[in-house]
Amino acid sequence: MRIKKRAYRRYWVYFWTPKLLLSLIAYLLAHWIDRWAWPPVLDWKQTCRLAREKLLPNVVWLQVQRLIHDNSHIATQFGFDILIQPRHSEA
């Protein structure tokens, strides 16, 4: 069975385009982290590790905050208030 050209193009756009965009974003993030690091890291494995260590905690924290905000009505139903404040350092 022969695949029509339009169907193949549509398949390519919906299947490969998101993967290519995610790969480009990952490359740019790793490149920026590499340029930010001092001394410059010329090994991609070390650069990826550094990017993961610097960027992943922020992404996870933002997702946790969004999850808490979106589901705070559940805690309110049981009489709880969720309050997230920065910790004040004692000087």
VOKE-746710 format. One record per residue: residue in one letter; residue number from 1; x, y, z of N, C-alpha, C, O in turn. Coordinates in steps of 0.1 Angstrom, whole numbers, padded with zeros to 4 digits. Layout:
<recs>
<rec res="A" n="NUM" n_X="X" n_Y="Y" n_Z="Z" ca_X="X" ca_Y="Y" ca_Z="Z" c_X="X" c_Y="Y" c_Z="Z" o_X="X" o_Y="Y" o_Z="Z"/>
...
</recs>
This chain:
<recs>
<rec res="M" n="1" n_X="0008" n_Y="-0012" n_Z="0000" ca_X="0000" ca_Y="0000" ca_Z="0000" c_X="0009" c_Y="0012" c_Z="0000" o_X="0018" o_Y="0014" o_Z="0008"/>
<rec res="R" n="2" n_X="0006" n_Y="0021" n_Z="-0009" ca_X="0014" ca_Y="0033" ca_Z="-0010" c_X="0008" c_Y="0045" c_Z="-0002" o_X="-0004" o_Y="0047" o_Z="-0002"/>
<rec res="I" n="3" n_X="0017" n_Y="0051" n_Z="0005" ca_X="0013" ca_Y="0063" ca_Z="0013" c_X="0012" c_Y="0075" c_Z="0005" o_X="0021" o_Y="0078" o_Z="-0003"/>
<rec res="K" n="4" n_X="0001" n_Y="0082" n_Z="0005" ca_X="0000" ca_Y="0094" ca_Z="-0002" c_X="0009" c_Y="0105" c_Z="0003" o_X="0013" o_Y="0105" o_Z="0015"/>
<rec res="K" n="5" n_X="0014" n_Y="0114" n_Z="-0006" ca_X="0023" ca_Y="0124" ca_Z="-0002" c_X="0018" c_Y="0133" c_Z="0008" o_X="0025" o_Y="0137" o_Z="0018"/>
<rec res="R" n="6" n_X="0005" n_Y="0137" n_Z="0007" ca_X="-0001" ca_Y="0146" ca_Z="0017" c_X="-0001" c_Y="0139" c_Z="0031" o_X="0002" o_Y="0146" o_Z="0041"/>
<rec res="A" n="7" n_X="-0005" n_Y="0127" n_Z="0031" ca_X="-0006" ca_Y="0120" ca_Z="0044" c_X="0008" c_Y="0119" c_Z="0050" o_X="0010" o_Y="0120" o_Z="0062"/>
<rec res="Y" n="8" n_X="0018" n_Y="0116" n_Z="0042" ca_X="0032" ca_Y="0115" ca_Z="0047" c_X="0036" c_Y="0128" c_Z="0052" o_X="0043" o_Y="0129" o_Z="0063"/>
<rec res="R" n="9" n_X="0034" n_Y="0139" n_Z="0045" ca_X="0038" ca_Y="0152" ca_Z="0050" c_X="0031" c_Y="0156" c_Z="0063" o_X="0037" o_Y="0161" o_Z="0072"/>
<rec res="R" n="10" n_X="0018" n_Y="0153" n_Z="0064" ca_X="0011" ca_Y="0155" ca_Z="0076" c_X="0017" c_Y="0147" c_Z="0088" o_X="0018" o_Y="0152" o_Z="0099"/>
<rec res="Y" n="11" n_X="0020" n_Y="0134" n_Z="0085" ca_X="0027" ca_Y="0126" ca_Z="0095" c_X="0040" c_Y="0132" c_Z="0099" o_X="0043" o_Y="0132" o_Z="0111"/>
<rec res="W" n="12" n_X="0048" n_Y="0137" n_Z="0090" ca_X="0060" ca_Y="0143" ca_Z="0093" c_X="0059" c_Y="0155" c_Z="0102" o_X="0066" o_Y="0157" o_Z="0112"/>
<rec res="V" n="13" n_X="0049" n_Y="0164" n_Z="0098" ca_X="0047" ca_Y="0176" ca_Z="0106" c_X="0043" c_Y="0173" c_Z="0120" o_X="0048" o_Y="0179" o_Z="0130"/>
<rec res="Y" n="14" n_X="0033" n_Y="0164" n_Z="0122" ca_X="0028" ca_Y="0161" ca_Z="0135" c_X="0037" c_Y="0152" c_Z="0144" o_X="0036" o_Y="0153" o_Z="0156"/>
<rec res="F" n="15" n_X="0045" n_Y="0144" n_Z="0137" ca_X="0054" ca_Y="0135" ca_Z="0145" c_X="0068" c_Y="0140" c_Z="0147" o_X="0073" o_Y="0139" o_Z="0159"/>
<rec res="W" n="16" n_X="0074" n_Y="0146" n_Z="0137" ca_X="0088" ca_Y="0150" ca_Z="0139" c_X="0090" c_Y="0165" c_Z="0143" o_X="0100" o_Y="0167" o_Z="0150"/>
<rec res="T" n="17" n_X="0081" n_Y="0173" n_Z="0140" ca_X="0083" ca_Y="0188" ca_Z="0143" c_X="0084" c_Y="0190" c_Z="0158" o_X="0094" o_Y="0197" o_Z="0162"/>
<rec res="P" n="18" n_X="0076" n_Y="0184" n_Z="0167" ca_X="0077" ca_Y="0186" ca_Z="0181" c_X="0091" c_Y="0181" c_Z="0186" o_X="0097" o_Y="0187" o_Z="0195"/>
<rec res="K" n="19" n_X="0095" n_Y="0169" n_Z="0181" ca_X="0108" ca_Y="0164" ca_Z="0185" c_X="0119" c_Y="0172" c_Z="0181" o_X="0129" o_Y="0174" o_Z="0189"/>
<rec res="L" n="20" n_X="0119" n_Y="0178" n_Z="0169" ca_X="0129" ca_Y="0187" ca_Z="0165" c_X="0130" c_Y="0200" c_Z="0173" o_X="0141" o_Y="0204" o_Z="0177"/>
<rec res="L" n="21" n_X="0118" n_Y="0205" n_Z="0176" ca_X="0118" ca_Y="0217" ca_Z="0185" c_X="0123" c_Y="0215" c_Z="0199" o_X="0130" o_Y="0223" o_Z="0204"/>
<rec res="L" n="22" n_X="0119" n_Y="0203" n_Z="0205" ca_X="0124" ca_Y="0200" ca_Z="0218" c_X="0139" c_Y="0198" c_Z="0218" o_X="0146" o_Y="0202" o_Z="0227"/>
<rec res="S" n="23" n_X="0144" n_Y="0192" n_Z="0207" ca_X="0159" ca_Y="0190" ca_Z="0206" c_X="0166" c_Y="0203" c_Z="0205" o_X="0176" o_Y="0205" o_Z="0211"/>
<rec res="L" n="24" n_X="0160" n_Y="0212" n_Z="0197" ca_X="0166" ca_Y="0225" ca_Z="0196" c_X="0166" c_Y="0233" c_Z="0209" o_X="0176" o_Y="0239" o_Z="0213"/>
<rec res="I" n="25" n_X="0155" n_Y="0232" n_Z="0216" ca_X="0155" ca_Y="0239" ca_Z="0229" c_X="0165" c_Y="0233" c_Z="0239" o_X="0172" o_Y="0240" o_Z="0246"/>
<rec res="A" n="26" n_X="0166" n_Y="0220" n_Z="0239" ca_X="0176" ca_Y="0213" ca_Z="0248" c_X="0190" c_Y="0217" c_Z="0244" o_X="0198" o_Y="0220" o_Z="0253"/>
<rec res="Y" n="27" n_X="0193" n_Y="0218" n_Z="0231" ca_X="0206" ca_Y="0222" ca_Z="0227" c_X="0209" c_Y="0237" c_Z="0231" o_X="0220" o_Y="0240" o_Z="0236"/>
<rec res="L" n="28" n_X="0199" n_Y="0246" n_Z="0229" ca_X="0201" ca_Y="0260" ca_Z="0233" c_X="0203" c_Y="0261" c_Z="0248" o_X="0212" o_Y="0269" o_Z="0252"/>
<rec res="L" n="29" n_X="0196" n_Y="0254" n_Z="0256" ca_X="0197" ca_Y="0255" ca_Z="0271" c_X="0211" c_Y="0250" c_Z="0275" o_X="0218" o_Y="0256" o_Z="0283"/>
<rec res="A" n="30" n_X="0215" n_Y="0239" n_Z="0269" ca_X="0229" ca_Y="0234" ca_Z="0272" c_X="0240" c_Y="0243" c_Z="0267" o_X="0250" o_Y="0245" o_Z="0274"/>
<rec res="H" n="31" n_X="0238" n_Y="0249" n_Z="0256" ca_X="0247" ca_Y="0259" ca_Z="0251" c_X="0248" c_Y="0271" c_Z="0260" o_X="0259" o_Y="0276" o_Z="0263"/>
<rec res="W" n="32" n_X="0237" n_Y="0276" n_Z="0264" ca_X="0237" ca_Y="0288" ca_Z="0273" c_X="0243" c_Y="0285" c_Z="0286" o_X="0251" o_Y="0293" o_Z="0292"/>
<rec res="I" n="33" n_X="0240" n_Y="0273" n_Z="0292" ca_X="0247" ca_Y="0269" ca_Z="0304" c_X="0262" c_Y="0267" c_Z="0302" o_X="0269" o_Y="0271" o_Z="0311"/>
<rec res="D" n="34" n_X="0266" n_Y="0262" n_Z="0291" ca_X="0280" ca_Y="0261" ca_Z="0288" c_X="0287" c_Y="0274" c_Z="0287" o_X="0298" o_Y="0276" o_Z="0293"/>
<rec res="R" n="35" n_X="0281" n_Y="0284" n_Z="0282" ca_X="0286" ca_Y="0298" ca_Z="0281" c_X="0286" c_Y="0304" c_Z="0294" o_X="0295" o_Y="0313" o_Z="0297"/>
<rec res="W" n="36" n_X="0277" n_Y="0301" n_Z="0303" ca_X="0275" ca_Y="0307" ca_Z="0316" c_X="0286" c_Y="0301" c_Z="0326" o_X="0290" o_Y="0308" o_Z="0335"/>
<rec res="A" n="37" n_X="0289" n_Y="0289" n_Z="0324" ca_X="0298" ca_Y="0282" ca_Z="0334" c_X="0312" c_Y="0288" c_Z="0333" o_X="0317" o_Y="0292" o_Z="0323"/>
<rec res="W" n="38" n_X="0318" n_Y="0289" n_Z="0345" ca_X="0332" ca_Y="0294" ca_Z="0345" c_X="0340" c_Y="0284" c_Z="0353" o_X="0337" o_Y="0282" o_Z="0365"/>
<rec res="P" n="39" n_X="0351" n_Y="0278" n_Z="0349" ca_X="0356" ca_Y="0279" ca_Z="0335" c_X="0347" c_Y="0272" c_Z="0325" o_X="0340" o_Y="0263" o_Z="0329"/>
<rec res="P" n="40" n_X="0348" n_Y="0276" n_Z="0312" ca_X="0339" ca_Y="0270" ca_Z="0302" c_X="0341" c_Y="0254" c_Z="0302" o_X="0352" o_Y="0249" o_Z="0302"/>
<rec res="V" n="41" n_X="0330" n_Y="0247" n_Z="0301" ca_X="0330" ca_Y="0233" ca_Z="0301" c_X="0329" c_Y="0229" c_Z="0286" o_X="0319" o_Y="0233" o_Z="0280"/>
<rec res="L" n="42" n_X="0339" n_Y="0222" n_Z="0281" ca_X="0338" ca_Y="0218" ca_Z="0267" c_X="0333" c_Y="0204" c_Z="0264" o_X="0333" o_Y="0199" o_Z="0253"/>
<rec res="D" n="43" n_X="0329" n_Y="0197" n_Z="0275" ca_X="0324" ca_Y="0184" ca_Z="0274" c_X="0309" c_Y="0184" c_Z="0274" o_X="0303" o_Y="0189" o_Z="0284"/>
<rec res="W" n="44" n_X="0302" n_Y="0178" n_Z="0264" ca_X="0287" ca_Y="0179" ca_Z="0264" c_X="0281" c_Y="0171" c_Z="0276" o_X="0271" o_Y="0175" o_Z="0281"/>
<rec res="K" n="45" n_X="0288" n_Y="0160" n_Z="0280" ca_X="0282" ca_Y="0153" ca_Z="0291" c_X="0282" c_Y="0161" c_Z="0304" o_X="0272" o_Y="0162" o_Z="0312"/>
<rec res="Q" n="46" n_X="0293" n_Y="0168" n_Z="0307" ca_X="0294" ca_Y="0177" ca_Z="0318" c_X="0284" c_Y="0189" c_Z="0317" o_X="0278" o_Y="0194" o_Z="0326"/>
<rec res="T" n="47" n_X="0283" n_Y="0194" n_Z="0305" ca_X="0274" ca_Y="0205" ca_Z="0302" c_X="0260" c_Y="0201" c_Z="0305" o_X="0252" o_Y="0209" o_Z="0311"/>
<rec res="C" n="48" n_X="0256" n_Y="0190" n_Z="0300" ca_X="0242" ca_Y="0185" ca_Z="0303" c_X="0240" c_Y="0183" c_Z="0318" o_X="0229" o_Y="0186" o_Z="0323"/>
<rec res="R" n="49" n_X="0250" n_Y="0177" n_Z="0325" ca_X="0248" ca_Y="0175" ca_Z="0339" c_X="0247" c_Y="0189" c_Z="0346" o_X="0238" o_Y="0190" o_Z="0355"/>
<rec res="L" n="50" n_X="0255" n_Y="0199" n_Z="0342" ca_X="0254" ca_Y="0212" ca_Z="0348" c_X="0240" c_Y="0218" c_Z="0345" o_X="0235" o_Y="0224" o_Z="0354"/>
<rec res="A" n="51" n_X="0235" n_Y="0217" n_Z="0333" ca_X="0222" ca_Y="0223" ca_Z="0330" c_X="0211" c_Y="0216" c_Z="0338" o_X="0202" o_Y="0223" o_Z="0342"/>
<rec res="R" n="52" n_X="0212" n_Y="0203" n_Z="0339" ca_X="0202" ca_Y="0196" ca_Z="0347" c_X="0202" c_Y="0200" c_Z="0362" o_X="0192" o_Y="0202" o_Z="0368"/>
<rec res="E" n="53" n_X="0214" n_Y="0202" n_Z="0367" ca_X="0216" ca_Y="0206" ca_Z="0381" c_X="0211" c_Y="0220" c_Z="0384" o_X="0205" o_Y="0223" o_Z="0394"/>
<rec res="K" n="54" n_X="0213" n_Y="0229" n_Z="0374" ca_X="0209" ca_Y="0243" ca_Z="0376" c_X="0194" c_Y="0245" c_Z="0372" o_X="0187" o_Y="0254" o_Z="0378"/>
<rec res="L" n="55" n_X="0189" n_Y="0239" n_Z="0362" ca_X="0175" ca_Y="0242" ca_Z="0357" c_X="0164" c_Y="0233" c_Z="0362" o_X="0153" o_Y="0238" o_Z="0364"/>
<rec res="L" n="56" n_X="0167" n_Y="0220" n_Z="0365" ca_X="0157" ca_Y="0211" ca_Z="0369" c_X="0150" c_Y="0215" c_Z="0382" o_X="0138" o_Y="0214" o_Z="0383"/>
<rec res="P" n="57" n_X="0158" n_Y="0219" n_Z="0393" ca_X="0151" ca_Y="0222" ca_Z="0405" c_X="0141" c_Y="0234" c_Z="0404" o_X="0131" o_Y="0234" o_Z="0410"/>
<rec res="N" n="58" n_X="0144" n_Y="0244" n_Z="0395" ca_X="0135" ca_Y="0255" ca_Z="0393" c_X="0123" c_Y="0250" c_Z="0386" o_X="0112" o_Y="0255" o_Z="0390"/>
<rec res="V" n="59" n_X="0124" n_Y="0242" n_Z="0376" ca_X="0112" ca_Y="0237" ca_Z="0369" c_X="0103" c_Y="0228" c_Z="0378" o_X="0091" o_Y="0230" o_Z="0378"/>
<rec res="V" n="60" n_X="0110" n_Y="0220" n_Z="0386" ca_X="0102" ca_Y="0211" ca_Z="0395" c_X="0095" c_Y="0220" c_Z="0405" o_X="0083" o_Y="0218" o_Z="0408"/>
<rec res="W" n="61" n_X="0101" n_Y="0230" n_Z="0411" ca_X="0095" ca_Y="0239" ca_Z="0421" c_X="0084" c_Y="0246" c_Z="0415" o_X="0073" o_Y="0248" o_Z="0422"/>
<rec res="L" n="62" n_X="0085" n_Y="0251" n_Z="0403" ca_X="0074" ca_Y="0258" ca_Z="0396" c_X="0062" c_Y="0249" c_Z="0394" o_X="0050" o_Y="0253" o_Z="0395"/>
<rec res="Q" n="63" n_X="0064" n_Y="0237" n_Z="0390" ca_X="0054" ca_Y="0227" ca_Z="0388" c_X="0047" c_Y="0224" c_Z="0401" o_X="0034" o_Y="0222" o_Z="0402"/>
<rec res="V" n="64" n_X="0054" n_Y="0222" n_Z="0412" ca_X="0048" ca_Y="0220" ca_Z="0425" c_X="0040" c_Y="0232" c_Z="0430" o_X="0029" o_Y="0230" o_Z="0435"/>
<rec res="Q" n="65" n_X="0045" n_Y="0244" n_Z="0428" ca_X="0037" ca_Y="0255" ca_Z="0431" c_X="0024" c_Y="0256" c_Z="0423" o_X="0013" o_Y="0259" o_Z="0429"/>
<rec res="R" n="66" n_X="0024" n_Y="0253" n_Z="0410" ca_X="0012" ca_Y="0253" ca_Z="0402" c_X="0003" c_Y="0242" c_Z="0407" o_X="-0010" o_Y="0245" o_Z="0407"/>
<rec res="L" n="67" n_X="0008" n_Y="0231" n_Z="0410" ca_X="-0001" ca_Y="0220" ca_Z="0414" c_X="-0008" c_Y="0224" c_Z="0428" o_X="-0020" o_Y="0221" o_Z="0429"/>
<rec res="I" n="68" n_X="0000" n_Y="0230" n_Z="0437" ca_X="-0006" ca_Y="0234" ca_Z="0449" c_X="-0017" c_Y="0245" c_Z="0447" o_X="-0028" o_Y="0244" o_Z="0453"/>
<rec res="H" n="69" n_X="-0014" n_Y="0254" n_Z="0438" ca_X="-0023" ca_Y="0265" ca_Z="0435" c_X="-0036" c_Y="0259" c_Z="0429" o_X="-0047" o_Y="0264" o_Z="0432"/>
<rec res="D" n="70" n_X="-0034" n_Y="0250" n_Z="0419" ca_X="-0046" ca_Y="0245" ca_Z="0412" c_X="-0055" c_Y="0236" c_Z="0421" o_X="-0067" o_Y="0235" o_Z="0419"/>
<rec res="N" n="71" n_X="-0049" n_Y="0230" n_Z="0431" ca_X="-0057" ca_Y="0221" ca_Z="0439" c_X="-0059" c_Y="0226" c_Z="0454" o_X="-0062" o_Y="0218" o_Z="0462"/>
<rec res="S" n="72" n_X="-0057" n_Y="0239" n_Z="0456" ca_X="-0059" ca_Y="0244" ca_Z="0469" c_X="-0074" c_Y="0244" c_Z="0473" o_X="-0076" o_Y="0244" o_Z="0485"/>
<rec res="H" n="73" n_X="-0083" n_Y="0243" n_Z="0464" ca_X="-0097" ca_Y="0242" ca_Z="0468" c_X="-0100" c_Y="0229" c_Z="0475" o_X="-0109" o_Y="0229" o_Z="0483"/>
<rec res="I" n="74" n_X="-0092" n_Y="0219" n_Z="0473" ca_X="-0094" ca_Y="0206" ca_Z="0480" c_X="-0091" c_Y="0208" c_Z="0495" o_X="-0098" o_Y="0203" o_Z="0504"/>
<rec res="A" n="75" n_X="-0080" n_Y="0215" n_Z="0498" ca_X="-0076" ca_Y="0217" ca_Z="0512" c_X="-0086" c_Y="0226" c_Z="0518" o_X="-0089" o_Y="0225" o_Z="0530"/>
<rec res="T" n="76" n_X="-0091" n_Y="0236" n_Z="0511" ca_X="-0101" ca_Y="0245" ca_Z="0516" c_X="-0114" c_Y="0238" c_Z="0521" o_X="-0120" o_Y="0241" o_Z="0531"/>
<rec res="Q" n="77" n_X="-0118" n_Y="0228" n_Z="0513" ca_X="-0129" ca_Y="0220" ca_Z="0517" c_X="-0128" c_Y="0213" c_Z="0530" o_X="-0138" o_Y="0211" o_Z="0537"/>
<rec res="F" n="78" n_X="-0116" n_Y="0210" n_Z="0534" ca_X="-0113" ca_Y="0203" ca_Z="0547" c_X="-0109" c_Y="0213" c_Z="0558" o_X="-0105" o_Y="0209" o_Z="0569"/>
<rec res="G" n="79" n_X="-0110" n_Y="0226" n_Z="0555" ca_X="-0107" ca_Y="0236" ca_Z="0565" c_X="-0092" c_Y="0240" c_Z="0566" o_X="-0088" o_Y="0245" o_Z="0576"/>
<rec res="F" n="80" n_X="-0084" n_Y="0237" n_Z="0556" ca_X="-0070" ca_Y="0240" ca_Z="0557" c_X="-0067" c_Y="0252" c_Z="0547" o_X="-0073" o_Y="0253" o_Z="0536"/>
<rec res="D" n="81" n_X="-0058" n_Y="0260" n_Z="0551" ca_X="-0053" ca_Y="0271" ca_Z="0542" c_X="-0038" c_Y="0268" c_Z="0539" o_X="-0030" o_Y="0265" o_Z="0548"/>
<rec res="I" n="82" n_X="-0035" n_Y="0268" n_Z="0526" ca_X="-0021" ca_Y="0266" ca_Z="0522" c_X="-0015" c_Y="0280" c_Z="0520" o_X="-0019" o_Y="0287" o_Z="0512"/>
<rec res="L" n="83" n_X="-0004" n_Y="0282" n_Z="0527" ca_X="0003" ca_Y="0295" ca_Z="0525" c_X="0018" c_Y="0292" c_Z="0523" o_X="0025" o_Y="0285" o_Z="0532"/>
<rec res="I" n="84" n_X="0024" n_Y="0297" n_Z="0513" ca_X="0038" ca_Y="0295" ca_Z="0510" c_X="0045" c_Y="0309" c_Z="0510" o_X="0041" o_Y="0318" o_Z="0503"/>
<rec res="Q" n="85" n_X="0054" n_Y="0310" n_Z="0520" ca_X="0061" ca_Y="0323" ca_Z="0522" c_X="0076" c_Y="0320" c_Z="0522" o_X="0080" o_Y="0309" o_Z="0525"/>
<rec res="P" n="86" n_X="0084" n_Y="0330" n_Z="0518" ca_X="0098" ca_Y="0329" ca_Z="0518" c_X="0103" c_Y="0329" c_Z="0533" o_X="0097" o_Y="0335" o_Z="0541"/>
<rec res="R" n="87" n_X="0113" n_Y="0321" n_Z="0535" ca_X="0118" ca_Y="0320" ca_Z="0549" c_X="0127" c_Y="0332" c_Z="0552" o_X="0135" o_Y="0336" o_Z="0543"/>
<rec res="H" n="88" n_X="0124" n_Y="0339" n_Z="0563" ca_X="0132" ca_Y="0351" ca_Z="0567" c_X="0145" c_Y="0346" c_Z="0574" o_X="0144" o_Y="0339" o_Z="0584"/>
<rec res="S" n="89" n_X="0156" n_Y="0351" n_Z="0569" ca_X="0169" ca_Y="0347" ca_Z="0575" c_X="0171" c_Y="0356" c_Z="0587" o_X="0168" o_Y="0368" o_Z="0587"/>
<rec res="E" n="90" n_X="0176" n_Y="0350" n_Z="0598" ca_X="0180" ca_Y="0358" ca_Z="0610" c_X="0194" c_Y="0363" c_Z="0608" o_X="0203" o_Y="0356" o_Z="0607"/>
<rec res="A" n="91" n_X="0195" n_Y="0376" n_Z="0608" ca_X="0208" ca_Y="0382" ca_Z="0606" c_X="0214" c_Y="0386" c_Z="0619" o_X="0225" o_Y="0392" o_Z="0619"/>
</recs>
